[in-house]
Amino acid sequence: MAKILTLTLNPALDITVSLDTLRPGHVNRSHSQHSHAAGKGLNVAQVLADLGHSVTVGGFLGRDNIEPFEALIAWRGFADCFVRVPGETRSNIKLVEADGRVTDINGQGPEVDEAARVALLRRLEQVAAGHDAVVVAGSLPRGVDAQWFHQLLLQLKQQGLKIALDTSGEALRVGLQVGPWLVKPNTEELGEALGAKVDTAQAQRLAAERLLASGVEHVVVSQGEQGLSWFAHDRPPLHGRPPKVQVASTVGAGDSLVAGMVHGLLLDEPREHTLRRATAIAAQAVTQVGFGIRDREQLARLENAVQLTEQQEGCR
């Protein structure tokens, strides 16, 4: 198996509240509440660990509510290169209704100062080169701008790491300039980054061709329950559609997908097998609250039910 680094610059304590129907302006009663140390890179790390990889996690963590994150890192056996900063890591509240609708209330994280930014770059200089790939996922915290983010990605690439990038907005736009190994935007994020709508299969193909020509090796465009499309050089686009499942929470589905893709690519597995399993891992993620592969038998059933379609017009 591989040695993989995941970076979560803006992690969060996810508080998931389940209820029948959200009634704004009224008192709402919940059925259950769960809290998890999370953030996109940490979510990816948990799935990668379940797939057998050795994982290092890093980014920025607020000192004032550090305990859940350190407990997760210790429980999972991750190598820890997080930089601690003053203040609290943000809390994100997920209100999950019985019909599967999720309302997100995302908090602000701590301010990351120059000393912390320098400390992370220096720490990565020491540890990153021993890894096969790095997953950089999630939003940018306060104090981290696009220029510094670009510098971070360049440093990682110069250290020889394959970069899997899962972010949005300005971070995605500057990240694409580095030519990542893999990117996984959804259609809205991809359209925003390129300044054009990508709401049709043809538009997605054209957008993917544009990214591939710029140096990206793998473009995975996610479309929720409609599945995902995988574009790569010299191969016809491949679409994976997940089976219908009972939705408990959509939180972490995209992160699980990234983990599945990175796993299959690093092991150089057949692309049909890689996409089928990655789609199944994402489908399993929405049936549970929390992150990781918990039921191998369920995953096998979901994998068998994934529908793959090869689109004959490939990317140039």
Disulfide bonds with the S-S distance in Angstrom:
none
